């Protein structure tokens, strides 16, 4: 099983739609989880951290399921500007272990 | 705002040339990283450094070396460039183990 797995997409959704991405991770000792966003030909940027209790930032909701080892990102009321690749990121099992990046899920929001 | 700069956005080199990619961060971060990103393969860690003059191999260090003589600067060196090193190279810095601040990337083409 790969360390971090994501559906590569692309997800093509109309404006205003709700879309959800899932990501699975293999290291059950992972403690920290993130979603990064990468626009075309740009660098990745942190979108949000994922907390055990789940967290929300405007139209974005992130959830963690430790038992099943997956995290999710829900985007409500999609905007054209949400079109990007979303990277699932998980830390290693110790404080100094580098982050492990998923390959990303591509989202295209269509007018 | 954290700023991570990379010496070139685009670079074209010939096979066998020695290539230096420079990265500078202005936030006094201890940790710095070099990744390459290729279609279908995602972000892969080449080398990282947790302190001046320290370096650790990442997942794909072969064909690369690094130098960190000053805290703010982390250099990636391709001793003898090969065509399979054509890629997007991303530098990142981090104040701790987690969040990464990426530079804009250098698109290297080796002919």
Interface residues (C-beta under 8 A of the other chain):
Chain A: X32 X34 X36 X42 X43 X44 X45 X46 X87 X91 X95 X96 X97 X98 X99 X101 X102 X103 X104
Chain B: X33 X40 X41 X42 X43 X45 X48 X50 X58 X90 X97 X98 X99 X100 X102 X103 X104 X105
